[in-house]
Amino acid sequence: MDPIIKSSAKLSKRNQITVPKVVRDVLNVKPTEYLDFEIRSSHITVTKHKESVWDQIEKKKKAYHIDGKIGNPEIDWGKDAGNESIGE
């Protein structure tokens, strides 16, 4: 059985908390990553968010600036060099 680690955080006037370092370390979360909260009665479970396949697809679409289509952007190879002759 894993050891129990207890930690606390104070709720700010803006209803925010800083996730204690021990919790960040255990969950291996970095700044800008998401956490999931599961509430059961008066107990809350906090876990590191796991991206779904659809989350990953959305990231790729944004990275490639794809509007509603899945694919690769056309590559700009630069200015045309002129005529090509093969085998002459």
GUKEVO-578270 format. One record per residue: x, y, z of N, C-alpha, C, CB in turn. Coordinates in steps of 0.001 Angstrom, whole numbers, padded with zeros to 6 digits, always signed. Last residue first. Glycine has a CB too. Layout:
XYZXYZXYZXYZ
...
This chain:
+019711+014654-069859+020243+015246-071092+021675+015609-070946+019459+016460-071490
+018419+013728-067593+019037+012779-068508+019550+013384-069798+018075+011721-068832
+016211+016355-067302+016622+015100-066687+017201+014199-067783+015417+014404-065954
+016005+019692-066624+016262+018713-067665+016823+017475-067009+017230+019265-068745
+013769+022221-065743+014612+021112-065298+014820+020175-066490+013964+020350-064075
+013527+025794-065689+013324+024498-066335+014260+023458-065751+013535+024609-067849
+013376+027416-062439+013327+027415-063908+013100+026024-064440+014612+027987-064493
+013049+027552-059720+014403+027726-060242+014435+027775-061766+015294+026605-059749
+010534+029253-057967+010851+028253-058986+012214+028562-059597+009757+028215-060086
+010932+030036-054500+010831+030473-055884+011252+029355-056837+011690+031721-056114
+009668+027583-052105+010367+028784-052519+010164+029071-053993+011834+028661-052217
+008114+025552-051247+009494+025215-051556+010295+026430-052024+009534+024135-052614
+005785+025224-048953+006282+026271-049840+007766+026009-050061+006033+027709-049243
+003605+022494-048716+004926+023025-048380+005318+024077-049407+005988+021891-048321
+000320+022435-047515+001207+022407-048674+002519+023085-048307+000548+023101-049903
-000357+020620-044464-000353+021831-045275+000588+021672-046468+000059+023047-044425
-002105+017527-044259-000873+018287-044089-000940+019540-044950+000368+017430-044456
-005202+016825-042554-004236+016646-043622-002983+017432-043302-004821+017078-044975
-008541+017283-042020-007357+016635-041482-006423+016350-042646-007718+015324-040704
-010443+020259-041739-009928+019160-042543-008703+018570-041866-009588+019631-043975
-011200+022503-040314-012180+021457-040510-011709+020277-041332-013357+022024-041138
-008559+024037-041242-009922+024454-040926-010905+023344-041280-010283+025754-041675
-005413+023846-039898-006364+023132-040740-007772+023514-040294-006146+021581-040663
-002882+024592-038876-003858+025586-039330-004874+024973-040286-003147+026756-040007
-001275+022784-037667-001199+022844-039117-002190+023840-039722-001441+021475-039691
-001950+023162-034997-000544+023272-035387-000397+023428-036898+000237+022045-034910
-004673+022604-035027-004226+023963-034736-002786+024167-035191-004357+024262-033238
-004571+019865-035581-005288+020755-036489-004839+022198-036277-006812+020630-036285
-003190+018946-033329-002572+018824-034650-003246+019768-035644-002653+017367-035155
-005111+019487-031339-003787+020109-031274-003107+020085-032644-002908+019395-030232
-007182+017784-032190-007389+019231-032174-006062+019981-032125-008260+019630-030983
-005952+015310-031751-006315+015703-033118-006509+017212-033192-007600+014970-033580
-005778+015328-028962-004552+015291-029759-004814+015727-031199-003947+013882-029739
-008485+015254-028302-007660+016387-027860-006392+016469-028705-007297+016253-026353
-009127+012761-029356-009716+013952-029968-008972+015209-029539-011199+014068-029599
-007818+011045-027649-007402+011056-029048-007910+012333-029715-007928+009796-029794
-007330+012876-024595-008020+011891-025423-007464+011979-026843-009569+012124-025410
-004851+013281-022135-005463+013722-023380-006154+012576-024095-004421+014346-024286
-005405+013263-018764-004884+012462-019869-005628+012871-021124-005036+010925-019595
-004521+015219-016004-005404+015051-017155-004709+014238-018230-005842+016415-017714
-003812+013800-012893-003272+014480-014068-004185+014179-015249-001798+014032-014365
-006295+014185-010312-005427+013380-011168-004916+014237-012319-006178+012132-011705
-007762+014263-007192-007107+015072-008208-006157+014170-008990-006344+016283-007571
-010785+013761-005595-009599+013097-006125-009052+013971-007248-009926+011641-006635
-012413+014717-002692-012042+015102-004040-010769+014357-004422-011849+016642-004153
-015184+014117-000580-013812+013786-000959-013568+014158-002418-013529+012285-000730
-017779+014295+000173-016918+015410+000582-015451+015137+000244-017068+015672+002087
-019030+012782-002630-019429+013211-001289-018550+014399-000887-019303+012031-000249
-016617+013064-004859-017515+012039-004299-017800+012426-002862-016887+010588-004386
-015263+014454-007706-015860+014742-006401-016833+013631-006031-016579+016117-006408
-012308+014807-009380-013456+013916-009238-013988+014093-007818-013070+012408-009530
-010555+016799-011599-011086+016701-010240-012306+015797-010260-011445+018106-009667
-007527+016966-013417-008926+016555-013361-009326+016396-011904-009160+015232-014150
-005374+019486-014714-005677+018511-013672-007160+018186-013757-005293+019049-012249
-003157+020372-017431-004460+020314-016788-004517+019243-015704-005534+020058-017821
-000277+022519-017713-000952+021232-017873-002248+021244-017056-000023+020053-017430
+000918+024942-017020-000008+024937-018171-000670+023580-018428+000734+025363-019417
+003698+023452-015359+002844+024620-015622+002134+024495-016967+003677+025911-015590
+003330+019850-014926+004119+021038-015214+003166+022221-015417+005023+020820-016471
+003127+016955-012867+002513+017981-013701+003412+019203-013790+001137+018372-013150
+003407+014536-011341+004313+014867-012446+003659+015848-013422+004738+013587-013189
+002097+013882-009069+001333+013781-010315+002174+014055-011553+000172+014738-010281
+004175+014364-007254+003563+013029-007302+002812+012829-008621+002600+012828-006102
+004663+017112-007773+005704+016099-007969+005114+014700-008123+006682+016120-006800
+002257+018308-007055+002765+018453-008432+003803+017385-008741+003375+019855-008644
+002274+017608-004335+001213+017095-005202+001661+017176-006661-000111+017888-004989
+004487+019022-003418+004466+017566-003248+003405+016934-004155+004195+017196-001770
+003689+021676-003977+004785+021047-004723+004756+019535-004600+006126+021575-004237
+000155+022347-004118+001399+022134-003371+002430+021350-004190+001106+021395-002063
-001286+024623-006235-001153+023187-006002+000181+022964-005299-001240+022364-007349
-002822+027365-004946-001575+026913-005546-001450+025440-005206-000329+027743-005033
-006187+028306-005742-005199+027696-004855-003925+027444-005654-005741+026366-004226
-008804+030775-005808-007728+030021-006443-006847+029403-005364-006892+030928-007386
-010757+032714-005176-011108+031283-005209-010082+030444-005949-012463+031096-005855
-009759+035180-004715-010285+034917-006057-010635+033445-006261-009274+035351-007106
-008668+035001-002263-009885+035804-002388-010548+035595-003745-009566+037287-002185
-007574+031502-002137-007370+032954-002209-008714+033679-002299-006482+033320-003425
-007266+028849+000062-008080+029406-001003-007923+030925-000992-009573+028994-000843
-004273+027136+000789-005236+028159+001194-005958+028707-000037-004528+029305+001967
-003650+023667+001112-003478+024906+000370-004579+025864+000792-003502+024658-001172
-001822+020771+002325-002963+021687+002315-002612+022929+001509-003379+022074+003757
-001248+017227+002449-000804+018580+002181-002036+019471+002186-000027+018676+000825
-000089+013942+003039-001076+014992+003273-000453+016345+003006-001625+014925+004710
+000217+010774+001826+000875+012077+001869-000213+013126+002025+001744+012338+000581
+000501+007464+002711-000415+008595+002611+000385+009881+002757-001540+008511+003688
+002204+004995+000723+002110+005837+001912+001145+006994+001662+003502+006371+002313
+000523+002219-000831+001284+003461-000930+001142+004279+000355+000817+004285-002146
+000841-001182+000000+000000+000000+000000+000887+001246+000000-000957-000002+001222
